Amino acid sequence: MPRYFVDLHCGALAVKGVASFESIDDDAAKAQAIKIFPSIVESCEPVAGQSIYVMSVRDRRGIALFHIELRLDFGVPAEKVVPLPLRCL
Protein backbone atom coordinates (compact mmCIF):
# COMPACT_ATOMS: atom_id res chain seq x y z
CA MET A 1 0.00 0.00 0.00
CA PRO A 2 1.24 3.52 -0.74
CA ARG A 3 2.45 5.66 2.15
CA TYR A 4 1.32 9.29 2.53
CA PHE A 5 3.12 11.98 4.51
CA VAL A 6 1.53 14.87 6.39
CA ASP A 7 2.96 18.39 6.73
CA LEU A 8 1.38 20.92 9.08
CA HIS A 9 1.45 24.72 8.90
CA CYS A 10 -0.04 26.78 11.71
CA GLY A 11 1.03 30.37 12.01
CA ALA A 12 4.80 30.57 11.90
CA LEU A 13 5.09 26.85 12.67
CA ALA A 14 5.73 24.54 9.72
CA VAL A 15 6.42 20.88 10.46
CA LYS A 16 7.25 18.54 7.62
CA GLY A 17 6.42 14.86 8.12
CA VAL A 18 4.38 15.37 11.30
CA ALA A 19 2.61 12.07 10.54
CA SER A 20 2.37 9.39 7.89
CA PHE A 21 -0.10 6.65 7.03
CA GLU A 22 -0.78 3.99 4.45
CA SER A 23 -3.86 3.97 2.26
CA ILE A 24 -5.03 2.02 -0.76
CA ASP A 25 -5.24 5.07 -3.07
CA ASP A 26 -5.45 8.88 -3.17
CA ASP A 27 -9.21 8.97 -2.55
CA ALA A 28 -8.90 6.77 0.53
CA ALA A 29 -5.97 8.94 1.66
CA LYS A 30 -8.21 12.03 1.52
CA ALA A 31 -10.77 10.34 3.75
CA GLN A 32 -8.04 9.25 6.18
CA ALA A 33 -6.51 12.75 6.24
CA ILE A 34 -9.88 14.28 7.13
CA LYS A 35 -10.20 11.83 10.03
CA ILE A 36 -6.75 12.57 11.48
CA PHE A 37 -6.78 16.35 10.89
CA PRO A 38 -8.44 17.25 14.24
CA SER A 39 -5.91 15.29 16.30
CA ILE A 40 -3.01 16.88 14.40
CA VAL A 41 -4.41 20.40 14.87
CA GLU A 42 -4.69 19.77 18.62
CA SER A 43 -0.89 19.68 18.75
CA CYS A 44 -0.68 23.38 17.80
CA GLU A 45 -0.78 26.20 20.29
CA PRO A 46 -3.92 28.30 19.82
CA VAL A 47 -3.33 31.92 18.82
CA ALA A 48 -5.61 34.68 20.08
CA GLY A 49 -7.79 36.27 17.43
CA GLN A 50 -7.33 34.05 14.38
CA SER A 51 -5.69 30.74 13.67
CA ILE A 52 -5.17 29.08 10.31
CA TYR A 53 -4.18 25.44 10.14
CA VAL A 54 -3.15 23.87 6.84
CA MET A 55 -2.40 20.19 6.47
CA SER A 56 -0.67 19.10 3.27
CA VAL A 57 -0.57 15.46 2.23
CA ARG A 58 2.30 14.25 0.04
CA ASP A 59 2.92 10.98 -1.74
CA ARG A 60 6.17 8.98 -1.48
CA ARG A 61 7.75 11.14 -4.23
CA GLY A 62 7.15 14.27 -2.15
CA ILE A 63 4.43 15.65 -4.42
CA ALA A 64 1.66 17.49 -2.54
CA LEU A 65 -1.62 15.85 -3.50
CA PHE A 66 -4.04 18.02 -1.54
CA HIS A 67 -4.38 20.49 1.33
CA ILE A 68 -6.94 20.73 4.09
CA GLU A 69 -7.40 24.15 5.70
CA LEU A 70 -9.12 25.10 8.93
CA ARG A 71 -9.53 28.80 9.70
CA LEU A 72 -10.68 29.89 13.16
CA ASP A 73 -11.61 33.53 13.64
CA PHE A 74 -12.42 34.31 17.25
CA GLY A 75 -13.08 38.00 16.60
CA VAL A 76 -16.35 37.59 14.66
CA PRO A 77 -19.45 38.41 16.73
CA ALA A 78 -22.04 35.62 16.81
CA GLU A 79 -24.66 37.77 15.08
CA LYS A 80 -22.34 38.18 12.06
CA VAL A 81 -21.78 34.44 11.57
CA VAL A 82 -23.51 33.05 8.48
CA PRO A 83 -24.04 29.29 8.45
CA LEU A 84 -22.64 27.54 5.40
CA PRO A 85 -24.39 24.62 3.74
CA LEU A 86 -22.83 21.27 4.56
CA ARG A 87 -21.36 19.50 1.54
CA CYS A 88 -19.73 16.11 1.65
CA LEU A 89 -16.92 15.03 -0.63
SETI-230167 format. One record per residue: z, x, y of N, C-alpha, C in turn; residue in three letters. Coordinates in steps of 0.2 Angstrom, whole numbers, plus 5000, padded with zeros to 4 digits. Each point is the difference from the previous one (the first is absolute). Layout:
// residues N
<rec><n_pz>Z</n_pz><n_px>X</n_px><n_py>Y</n_py><ca_pz>Z</ca_pz><ca_px>X</ca_px><ca_py>Y</ca_py><c_pz>Z</c_pz><c_px>X</c_px><c_py>Y</c_py><residuo>Ala</residuo></rec>
...
END
This chain:
// residues 89
<rec><n_pz>5000</n_pz><n_px>5004</n_px><n_py>4994</n_py><ca_pz>5000</ca_pz><ca_px>4996</ca_px><ca_py>5006</ca_py><c_pz>5000</c_pz><c_px>5004</c_px><c_py>5006</c_py><residuo>Met</residuo></rec>
<rec><n_pz>4996</n_pz><n_px>4998</n_px><n_py>5005</n_py><ca_pz>5000</ca_pz><ca_px>5004</ca_px><ca_py>5007</ca_py><c_pz>5007</c_pz><c_px>5000</c_px><c_py>5003</c_py><residuo>Pro</residuo></rec>
<rec><n_pz>5002</n_pz><n_px>5006</n_px><n_py>5003</n_py><ca_pz>5006</ca_pz><ca_px>5000</ca_px><ca_py>5004</ca_py><c_pz>4998</c_pz><c_px>4999</c_px><c_py>5008</c_py><residuo>Arg</residuo></rec>
<rec><n_pz>5004</n_pz><n_px>4997</n_px><n_py>5003</n_py><ca_pz>5000</ca_pz><ca_px>4999</ca_px><ca_py>5007</ca_py><c_pz>5006</c_pz><c_px>5003</c_px><c_py>5004</c_py><residuo>Tyr</residuo></rec>
<rec><n_pz>4998</n_pz><n_px>5002</n_px><n_py>5006</n_py><ca_pz>5006</ca_pz><ca_px>5004</ca_px><ca_py>5004</ca_py><c_pz>5001</c_pz><c_px>4996</c_px><c_py>5007</c_py><residuo>Phe</residuo></rec>
<rec><n_pz>5006</n_pz><n_px>5000</n_px><n_py>5001</n_py><ca_pz>5002</ca_pz><ca_px>4996</ca_px><ca_py>5006</ca_py><c_pz>5002</c_pz><c_px>5004</c_px><c_py>5006</c_py><residuo>Val</residuo></rec>
<rec><n_pz>4997</n_pz><n_px>4999</n_px><n_py>5006</n_py><ca_pz>5003</ca_pz><ca_px>5004</ca_px><ca_py>5006</ca_py><c_pz>5003</c_pz><c_px>4995</c_px><c_py>5005</c_py><residuo>Asp</residuo></rec>
<rec><n_pz>5005</n_pz><n_px>5002</n_px><n_py>5003</n_py><ca_pz>5003</ca_pz><ca_px>4995</ca_px><ca_py>5005</ca_py><c_pz>5001</c_pz><c_px>5003</c_px><c_py>5007</c_py><residuo>Leu</residuo></rec>
<rec><n_pz>4998</n_pz><n_px>4996</n_px><n_py>5004</n_py><ca_pz>5000</ca_pz><ca_px>5001</ca_px><ca_py>5008</ca_py><c_pz>5005</c_pz><c_px>4995</c_px><c_py>5003</c_py><residuo>His</residuo></rec>
<rec><n_pz>5005</n_pz><n_px>5002</n_px><n_py>5003</n_py><ca_pz>5005</ca_pz><ca_px>4996</ca_px><ca_py>5004</ca_py><c_pz>5002</c_pz><c_px>5004</c_px><c_py>5006</c_py><residuo>Cys</residuo></rec>
<rec><n_pz>4997</n_pz><n_px>4998</n_px><n_py>5006</n_py><ca_pz>5002</ca_pz><ca_px>5003</ca_px><ca_py>5006</ca_py><c_pz>4997</c_pz><c_px>5007</c_px><c_py>4999</c_py><residuo>Gly</residuo></rec>
<rec><n_pz>5005</n_pz><n_px>5005</n_px><n_py>5002</n_py><ca_pz>4998</ca_pz><ca_px>5007</ca_px><ca_py>5000</ca_py><c_pz>5000</c_pz><c_px>5003</c_px><c_py>4993</c_py><residuo>Ala</residuo></rec>
<rec><n_pz>5003</n_pz><n_px>4996</n_px><n_py>4995</n_py><ca_pz>5000</ca_pz><ca_px>5002</ca_px><ca_py>4993</ca_py><c_pz>4994</c_pz><c_px>4999</c_px><c_py>4996</c_py><residuo>Leu</residuo></rec>
<rec><n_pz>4997</n_pz><n_px>5005</n_px><n_py>4997</n_py><ca_pz>4995</ca_pz><ca_px>5000</ca_px><ca_py>4996</ca_py><c_pz>5001</c_pz><c_px>5004</c_px><c_py>4993</c_py><residuo>Ala</residuo></rec>
<rec><n_pz>5001</n_pz><n_px>4996</n_px><n_py>4995</n_py><ca_pz>5001</ca_pz><ca_px>5003</ca_px><ca_py>4993</ca_py><c_pz>4995</c_pz><c_px>4999</c_px><c_py>4996</c_py><residuo>Val</residuo></rec>
<rec><n_pz>4997</n_pz><n_px>5006</n_px><n_py>4997</n_py><ca_pz>4994</ca_pz><ca_px>4999</ca_px><ca_py>4996</ca_py><c_pz>5003</c_pz><c_px>5001</c_px><c_py>4993</c_py><residuo>Lys</residuo></rec>
<rec><n_pz>4997</n_pz><n_px>4995</n_px><n_py>4995</n_py><ca_pz>5003</ca_pz><ca_px>5000</ca_px><ca_py>4993</ca_py><c_pz>5007</c_pz><c_px>4998</c_px><c_py>4999</c_py><residuo>Gly</residuo></rec>
<rec><n_pz>5002</n_pz><n_px>4995</n_px><n_py>5004</n_py><ca_pz>5006</ca_pz><ca_px>4997</ca_px><ca_py>5000</ca_py><c_pz>5002</c_pz><c_px>4996</c_px><c_py>4993</c_py><residuo>Val</residuo></rec>
<rec><n_pz>4994</n_pz><n_px>4998</n_px><n_py>4997</n_py><ca_pz>5001</ca_pz><ca_px>4997</ca_px><ca_py>4993</ca_py><c_pz>4993</c_pz><c_px>5001</c_px><c_py>4997</c_py><residuo>Ala</residuo></rec>
<rec><n_pz>5000</n_pz><n_px>4998</n_px><n_py>4994</n_py><ca_pz>4993</ca_pz><ca_px>5000</ca_px><ca_py>4996</ca_py><c_pz>5001</c_pz><c_px>4995</c_px><c_py>4994</c_py><residuo>Ser</residuo></rec>
<rec><n_pz>4995</n_pz><n_px>4997</n_px><n_py>4998</n_py><ca_pz>5000</ca_pz><ca_px>4996</ca_px><ca_py>4994</ca_py><c_pz>4993</c_pz><c_px>4999</c_px><c_py>4997</c_py><residuo>Phe</residuo></rec>
<rec><n_pz>5000</n_pz><n_px>4998</n_px><n_py>4994</n_py><ca_pz>4994</ca_pz><ca_px>4999</ca_px><ca_py>4996</ca_py><c_pz>4998</c_pz><c_px>4993</c_px><c_py>5000</c_py><residuo>Glu</residuo></rec>
<rec><n_pz>4994</n_pz><n_px>4999</n_px><n_py>5000</n_py><ca_pz>4997</ca_pz><ca_px>4993</ca_px><ca_py>5000</ca_py><c_pz>4993</c_pz><c_px>5000</c_px><c_py>4997</c_py><residuo>Ser</residuo></rec>
<rec><n_pz>4998</n_pz><n_px>4994</n_px><n_py>4997</n_py><ca_pz>4994</ca_pz><ca_px>5000</ca_px><ca_py>4996</ca_py><c_pz>4994</c_pz><c_px>5001</c_px><c_py>5004</c_py><residuo>Ile</residuo></rec>
<rec><n_pz>5000</n_pz><n_px>4997</n_px><n_py>5007</n_py><ca_pz>4995</ca_pz><ca_px>5001</ca_px><ca_py>5004</ca_py><c_pz>5002</c_pz><c_px>4999</c_px><c_py>5008</c_py><residuo>Asp</residuo></rec>
<rec><n_pz>4995</n_pz><n_px>5000</n_px><n_py>5004</n_py><ca_pz>5002</ca_pz><ca_px>5000</ca_px><ca_py>5007</ca_py><c_pz>5003</c_pz><c_px>4993</c_px><c_py>5002</c_py><residuo>Asp</residuo></rec>
<rec><n_pz>4998</n_pz><n_px>4995</n_px><n_py>4997</n_py><ca_pz>5002</ca_pz><ca_px>4993</ca_px><ca_py>5002</ca_py><c_pz>5007</c_pz><c_px>4999</c_px><c_py>4997</c_py><residuo>Asp</residuo></rec>
<rec><n_pz>5002</n_pz><n_px>5003</n_px><n_py>4994</n_py><ca_pz>5007</ca_pz><ca_px>5000</ca_px><ca_py>4998</ca_py><c_pz>5004</c_pz><c_px>5004</c_px><c_py>5004</c_py><residuo>Ala</residuo></rec>
<rec><n_pz>4997</n_pz><n_px>5006</n_px><n_py>5002</n_py><ca_pz>5004</ca_pz><ca_px>5004</ca_px><ca_py>5005</ca_py><c_pz>5002</c_pz><c_px>4997</c_px><c_py>5006</c_py><residuo>Ala</residuo></rec>
<rec><n_pz>4996</n_pz><n_px>4996</n_px><n_py>5003</n_py><ca_pz>5002</ca_pz><ca_px>4996</ca_px><ca_py>5006</ca_py><c_pz>5005</c_pz><c_px>4995</c_px><c_py>4999</c_py><residuo>Lys</residuo></rec>
<rec><n_pz>5000</n_pz><n_px>4997</n_px><n_py>4994</n_py><ca_pz>5006</ca_pz><ca_px>4995</ca_px><ca_py>4999</ca_py><c_pz>5006</c_pz><c_px>5004</c_px><c_py>4999</c_py><residuo>Ala</residuo></rec>
<rec><n_pz>5000</n_pz><n_px>5006</n_px><n_py>4996</n_py><ca_pz>5006</ca_pz><ca_px>5004</ca_px><ca_py>4999</ca_py><c_pz>5003</c_pz><c_px>5003</c_px><c_py>5007</c_py><residuo>Gln</residuo></rec>
<rec><n_pz>4995</n_pz><n_px>5002</n_px><n_py>5004</n_py><ca_pz>5002</ca_pz><ca_px>5002</ca_px><ca_py>5007</ca_py><c_pz>5004</c_pz><c_px>4995</c_px><c_py>5004</c_py><residuo>Ala</residuo></rec>
<rec><n_pz>4997</n_pz><n_px>4994</n_px><n_py>5000</n_py><ca_pz>5004</ca_pz><ca_px>4995</ca_px><ca_py>5003</ca_py><c_pz>5007</c_pz><c_px>4998</c_px><c_py>4998</c_py><residuo>Ile</residuo></rec>
<rec><n_pz>5001</n_pz><n_px>5001</n_px><n_py>4993</n_py><ca_pz>5006</ca_pz><ca_px>4999</ca_px><ca_py>4997</ca_py><c_pz>5005</c_pz><c_px>5005</c_px><c_py>5002</c_py><residuo>Lys</residuo></rec>
<rec><n_pz>4998</n_pz><n_px>5007</n_px><n_py>5000</n_py><ca_pz>5004</ca_pz><ca_px>5005</ca_px><ca_py>5002</ca_py><c_pz>5001</c_pz><c_px>5002</c_px><c_py>5007</c_py><residuo>Ile</residuo></rec>
<rec><n_pz>4996</n_pz><n_px>4997</n_px><n_py>5005</n_py><ca_pz>5000</ca_pz><ca_px>5001</ca_px><ca_py>5007</ca_py><c_pz>5007</c_pz><c_px>4999</c_px><c_py>5003</c_py><residuo>Phe</residuo></rec>
<rec><n_pz>5004</n_pz><n_px>4994</n_px><n_py>4998</n_py><ca_pz>5006</ca_pz><ca_px>4999</ca_px><ca_py>5003</ca_py><c_pz>5005</c_pz><c_px>5005</c_px><c_py>4998</c_py><residuo>Pro</residuo></rec>
<rec><n_pz>5001</n_pz><n_px>5002</n_px><n_py>4994</n_py><ca_pz>5005</ca_pz><ca_px>5005</ca_px><ca_py>4998</ca_py><c_pz>4998</c_pz><c_px>5007</c_px><c_py>5004</c_py><residuo>Ser</residuo></rec>
<rec><n_pz>4994</n_pz><n_px>5002</n_px><n_py>5001</n_py><ca_pz>4998</ca_pz><ca_px>5006</ca_px><ca_py>5003</ca_py><c_pz>5002</c_pz><c_px>5000</c_px><c_py>5008</c_py><residuo>Ile</residuo></rec>
<rec><n_pz>4999</n_pz><n_px>4994</n_px><n_py>5003</n_py><ca_pz>5001</ca_pz><ca_px>4999</ca_px><ca_py>5007</ca_py><c_pz>5008</c_pz><c_px>5000</c_px><c_py>5001</c_py><residuo>Val</residuo></rec>
<rec><n_pz>5004</n_pz><n_px>4998</n_px><n_py>4995</n_py><ca_pz>5007</ca_pz><ca_px>5001</ca_px><ca_py>5001</ca_py><c_pz>5003</c_pz><c_px>5007</c_px><c_py>5001</c_py><residuo>Glu</residuo></rec>
<rec><n_pz>4996</n_pz><n_px>5005</n_px><n_py>4998</n_py><ca_pz>5002</ca_pz><ca_px>5007</ca_px><ca_py>5000</ca_py><c_pz>4999</c_pz><c_px>5002</c_px><c_py>5008</c_py><residuo>Ser</residuo></rec>
<rec><n_pz>4997</n_pz><n_px>4996</n_px><n_py>5004</n_py><ca_pz>4999</ca_pz><ca_px>5003</ca_px><ca_py>5007</ca_py><c_pz>5006</c_pz><c_px>4997</c_px><c_py>5004</c_py><residuo>Cys</residuo></rec>
<rec><n_pz>5001</n_pz><n_px>5004</n_px><n_py>5005</n_py><ca_pz>5005</ca_pz><ca_px>4998</ca_px><ca_py>5005</ca_py><c_pz>4997</c_pz><c_px>4995</c_px><c_py>5005</c_py><residuo>Glu</residuo></rec>
<rec><n_pz>5004</n_pz><n_px>4994</n_px><n_py>5001</n_py><ca_pz>4997</ca_pz><ca_px>4995</ca_px><ca_py>5005</ca_py><c_pz>5000</c_pz><c_px>5003</c_px><c_py>5007</c_py><residuo>Pro</residuo></rec>
<rec><n_pz>4995</n_pz><n_px>4998</n_px><n_py>5004</n_py><ca_pz>5000</ca_pz><ca_px>5002</ca_px><ca_py>5007</ca_py><c_pz>5001</c_pz><c_px>4994</c_px><c_py>5004</c_py><residuo>Val</residuo></rec>
<rec><n_pz>5004</n_pz><n_px>5001</n_px><n_py>5005</n_py><ca_pz>5001</ca_pz><ca_px>4994</ca_px><ca_py>5004</ca_py><c_pz>4994</c_pz><c_px>4998</c_px><c_py>5004</c_py><residuo>Ala</residuo></rec>
<rec><n_pz>4999</n_pz><n_px>4994</n_px><n_py>5001</n_py><ca_pz>4994</ca_pz><ca_px>4997</ca_px><ca_py>5003</ca_py><c_pz>4994</c_pz><c_px>4998</c_px><c_py>4996</c_py><residuo>Gly</residuo></rec>
<rec><n_pz>4997</n_pz><n_px>5006</n_px><n_py>4997</n_py><ca_pz>4994</ca_pz><ca_px>4998</ca_px><ca_py>4996</ca_py><c_pz>4999</c_pz><c_px>5006</c_px><c_py>4995</c_py><residuo>Gln</residuo></rec>
<rec><n_pz>4999</n_pz><n_px>4998</n_px><n_py>4994</n_py><ca_pz>4998</ca_pz><ca_px>5005</ca_px><ca_py>4995</ca_py><c_pz>4994</c_pz><c_px>4998</c_px><c_py>4996</c_py><residuo>Ser</residuo></rec>
<rec><n_pz>4996</n_pz><n_px>5005</n_px><n_py>4999</n_py><ca_pz>4994</ca_pz><ca_px>4999</ca_px><ca_py>4996</ca_py><c_pz>5000</c_pz><c_px>5005</c_px><c_py>4994</c_py><residuo>Ile</residuo></rec>
<rec><n_pz>4999</n_pz><n_px>4997</n_px><n_py>4995</n_py><ca_pz>5000</ca_pz><ca_px>5003</ca_px><ca_py>4993</ca_py><c_pz>4993</c_pz><c_px>5000</c_px><c_py>4997</c_py><residuo>Tyr</residuo></rec>
<rec><n_pz>4997</n_pz><n_px>5005</n_px><n_py>4998</n_py><ca_pz>4993</ca_pz><ca_px>5000</ca_px><ca_py>4997</ca_py><c_pz>5001</c_pz><c_px>5004</c_px><c_py>4994</c_py><residuo>Val</residuo></rec>
<rec><n_pz>4998</n_pz><n_px>4997</n_px><n_py>4994</n_py><ca_pz>4999</ca_pz><ca_px>5003</ca_px><ca_py>4994</ca_py><c_pz>4993</c_pz><c_px>5001</c_px><c_py>4998</c_py><residuo>Met</residuo></rec>
<rec><n_pz>4998</n_pz><n_px>5006</n_px><n_py>4999</n_py><ca_pz>4993</ca_pz><ca_px>5002</ca_px><ca_py>4998</ca_py><c_pz>5001</c_pz><c_px>5001</c_px><c_py>4992</c_py><residuo>Ser</residuo></rec>
<rec><n_pz>4995</n_pz><n_px>4998</n_px><n_py>4996</n_py><ca_pz>4999</ca_pz><ca_px>5001</ca_px><ca_py>4993</ca_py><c_pz>4994</c_pz><c_px>5004</c_px><c_py>4999</c_py><residuo>Val</residuo></rec>
<rec><n_pz>5001</n_pz><n_px>5006</n_px><n_py>4997</n_py><ca_pz>4994</ca_pz><ca_px>5005</ca_px><ca_py>4998</ca_py><c_pz>4999</c_pz><c_px>5000</c_px><c_py>4993</c_py><residuo>Arg</residuo></rec>
<rec><n_pz>4994</n_pz><n_px>5001</n_px><n_py>4998</n_py><ca_pz>4998</ca_pz><ca_px>5002</ca_px><ca_py>4993</ca_py><c_pz>5002</c_pz><c_px>5007</c_px><c_py>4998</c_py><residuo>Asp</residuo></rec>
<rec><n_pz>4998</n_pz><n_px>5002</n_px><n_py>4994</n_py><ca_pz>5002</ca_pz><ca_px>5007</ca_px><ca_py>4998</ca_py><c_pz>4996</c_pz><c_px>5005</c_px><c_py>5004</c_py><residuo>Arg</residuo></rec>
<rec><n_pz>4994</n_pz><n_px>4998</n_px><n_py>5003</n_py><ca_pz>4996</ca_pz><ca_px>5005</ca_px><ca_py>5004</ca_py><c_pz>5002</c_pz><c_px>5000</c_px><c_py>5007</c_py><residuo>Arg</residuo></rec>
<rec><n_pz>5005</n_pz><n_px>4996</n_px><n_py>5002</n_py><ca_pz>5003</ca_pz><ca_px>5001</ca_px><ca_py>5006</ca_py><c_pz>4997</c_pz><c_px>4995</c_px><c_py>5005</c_py><residuo>Gly</residuo></rec>
<rec><n_pz>4995</n_pz><n_px>4996</n_px><n_py>4998</n_py><ca_pz>4997</ca_pz><ca_px>4995</ca_px><ca_py>5004</ca_py><c_pz>5004</c_pz><c_px>4994</c_px><c_py>5001</c_py><residuo>Ile</residuo></rec>
<rec><n_pz>5001</n_pz><n_px>4998</n_px><n_py>5007</n_py><ca_pz>5004</ca_pz><ca_px>4994</ca_px><ca_py>5001</ca_py><c_pz>4996</c_pz><c_px>4994</c_px><c_py>4999</c_py><residuo>Ala</residuo></rec>
<rec><n_pz>5003</n_pz><n_px>4996</n_px><n_py>4995</n_py><ca_pz>4997</ca_pz><ca_px>4994</ca_px><ca_py>4998</ca_py><c_pz>5001</c_pz><c_px>4994</c_px><c_py>5005</c_py><residuo>Leu</residuo></rec>
<rec><n_pz>5006</n_pz><n_px>4999</n_px><n_py>5002</n_py><ca_pz>5002</ca_pz><ca_px>4995</ca_px><ca_py>5004</ca_py><c_pz>5007</c_pz><c_px>5001</c_px><c_py>5004</c_py><residuo>Phe</residuo></rec>
<rec><n_pz>5001</n_pz><n_px>4996</n_px><n_py>5005</n_py><ca_pz>5007</ca_pz><ca_px>5001</ca_px><ca_py>5003</ca_py><c_pz>5003</c_pz><c_px>4993</c_px><c_py>5001</c_py><residuo>His</residuo></rec>
<rec><n_pz>5007</n_pz><n_px>5000</n_px><n_py>5000</n_py><ca_pz>5003</ca_pz><ca_px>4994</ca_px><ca_py>5001</ca_py><c_pz>5005</c_pz><c_px>5002</c_px><c_py>5006</c_py><residuo>Ile</residuo></rec>
<rec><n_pz>5000</n_pz><n_px>4995</n_px><n_py>5005</n_py><ca_pz>5003</ca_pz><ca_px>5001</ca_px><ca_py>5006</ca_py><c_pz>5005</c_pz><c_px>4994</c_px><c_py>5001</c_py><residuo>Glu</residuo></rec>
<rec><n_pz>5006</n_pz><n_px>5002</n_px><n_py>5002</n_py><ca_pz>5006</ca_pz><ca_px>4995</ca_px><ca_py>5002</ca_py><c_pz>5002</c_pz><c_px>5002</c_px><c_py>5007</c_py><residuo>Leu</residuo></rec>
<rec><n_pz>5000</n_pz><n_px>4995</n_px><n_py>5004</n_py><ca_pz>5001</ca_pz><ca_px>5001</ca_px><ca_py>5007</ca_py><c_pz>5006</c_pz><c_px>4996</c_px><c_py>5002</c_py><residuo>Arg</residuo></rec>
<rec><n_pz>5006</n_pz><n_px>5002</n_px><n_py>5002</n_py><ca_pz>5006</ca_pz><ca_px>4997</ca_px><ca_py>5001</ca_py><c_pz>5001</c_pz><c_px>5000</c_px><c_py>5008</c_py><residuo>Leu</residuo></rec>
<rec><n_pz>5000</n_pz><n_px>4995</n_px><n_py>5003</n_py><ca_pz>5001</ca_pz><ca_px>5000</ca_px><ca_py>5008</ca_py><c_pz>5006</c_pz><c_px>4996</c_px><c_py>5001</c_py><residuo>Asp</residuo></rec>
<rec><n_pz>5006</n_pz><n_px>5003</n_px><n_py>5002</n_py><ca_pz>5006</ca_pz><ca_px>4997</ca_px><ca_py>5001</ca_py><c_pz>5001</c_pz><c_px>4997</c_px><c_py>5007</c_py><residuo>Phe</residuo></rec>
<rec><n_pz>4995</n_pz><n_px>5002</n_px><n_py>5004</n_py><ca_pz>5001</ca_pz><ca_px>4998</ca_px><ca_py>5007</ca_py><c_pz>4997</c_pz><c_px>4993</c_px><c_py>5002</c_py><residuo>Gly</residuo></rec>
<rec><n_pz>4997</n_pz><n_px>4997</n_px><n_py>4995</n_py><ca_pz>4996</ca_pz><ca_px>4993</ca_px><ca_py>5001</ca_py><c_pz>5005</c_pz><c_px>4995</c_px><c_py>4999</c_py><residuo>Val</residuo></rec>
<rec><n_pz>5001</n_pz><n_px>4995</n_px><n_py>5006</n_py><ca_pz>5005</ca_pz><ca_px>4995</ca_px><ca_py>4999</ca_py><c_pz>4997</c_pz><c_px>4995</c_px><c_py>4995</c_py><residuo>Pro</residuo></rec>
<rec><n_pz>5005</n_pz><n_px>4996</n_px><n_py>4996</n_py><ca_pz>4998</ca_pz><ca_px>4996</ca_px><ca_py>4995</ca_py><c_pz>4995</c_pz><c_px>4994</c_px><c_py>5002</c_py><residuo>Ala</residuo></rec>
<rec><n_pz>5001</n_pz><n_px>4998</n_px><n_py>5007</n_py><ca_pz>4995</ca_pz><ca_px>4995</ca_px><ca_py>5002</ca_py><c_pz>4993</c_pz><c_px>5002</c_px><c_py>5001</c_py><residuo>Glu</residuo></rec>
<rec><n_pz>4999</n_pz><n_px>5007</n_px><n_py>5000</n_py><ca_pz>4993</ca_pz><ca_px>5002</ca_px><ca_py>5001</ca_py><c_pz>4997</c_pz><c_px>5002</c_px><c_py>4993</c_py><residuo>Lys</residuo></rec>
<rec><n_pz>5004</n_pz><n_px>4999</n_px><n_py>4995</n_py><ca_pz>4997</ca_pz><ca_px>5002</ca_px><ca_py>4993</ca_py><c_pz>4995</c_pz><c_px>4994</c_px><c_py>4998</c_py><residuo>Val</residuo></rec>
<rec><n_pz>4994</n_pz><n_px>5002</n_px><n_py>4998</n_py><ca_pz>4995</ca_pz><ca_px>4995</ca_px><ca_py>4997</ca_py><c_pz>5000</c_pz><c_px>5002</c_px><c_py>4993</c_py><residuo>Val</residuo></rec>
<rec><n_pz>5001</n_pz><n_px>4995</n_px><n_py>4996</n_py><ca_pz>4999</ca_pz><ca_px>5001</ca_px><ca_py>4992</ca_py><c_pz>4993</c_pz><c_px>5001</c_px><c_py>4999</c_py><residuo>Pro</residuo></rec>
<rec><n_pz>4999</n_pz><n_px>5004</n_px><n_py>4995</n_py><ca_pz>4993</ca_pz><ca_px>5002</ca_px><ca_py>4998</ca_py><c_pz>4999</c_pz><c_px>4996</c_px><c_py>4993</c_py><residuo>Leu</residuo></rec>
<rec><n_pz>4994</n_pz><n_px>4998</n_px><n_py>4999</n_py><ca_pz>4999</ca_pz><ca_px>4997</ca_px><ca_py>4993</ca_py><c_pz>5000</c_pz><c_px>5005</c_px><c_py>4995</c_py><residuo>Pro</residuo></rec>
<rec><n_pz>5003</n_pz><n_px>4998</n_px><n_py>4994</n_py><ca_pz>5001</ca_pz><ca_px>5005</ca_px><ca_py>4994</ca_py><c_pz>4993</c_pz><c_px>5000</c_px><c_py>4996</c_py><residuo>Leu</residuo></rec>
<rec><n_pz>4998</n_pz><n_px>5006</n_px><n_py>4999</n_py><ca_pz>4994</ca_pz><ca_px>5001</ca_px><ca_py>4996</ca_py><c_pz>5001</c_pz><c_px>5005</c_px><c_py>4995</c_py><residuo>Arg</residuo></rec>
<rec><n_pz>4998</n_pz><n_px>4999</n_px><n_py>4994</n_py><ca_pz>5001</ca_pz><ca_px>5004</ca_px><ca_py>4995</ca_py><c_pz>4994</c_pz><c_px>5004</c_px><c_py>4998</c_py><residuo>Cys</residuo></rec>
<rec><n_pz>5001</n_pz><n_px>5006</n_px><n_py>4998</n_py><ca_pz>4994</ca_pz><ca_px>5004</ca_px><ca_py>4998</ca_py><c_pz>4996</c_pz><c_px>4997</c_px><c_py>4995</c_py><residuo>Leu</residuo></rec>
END
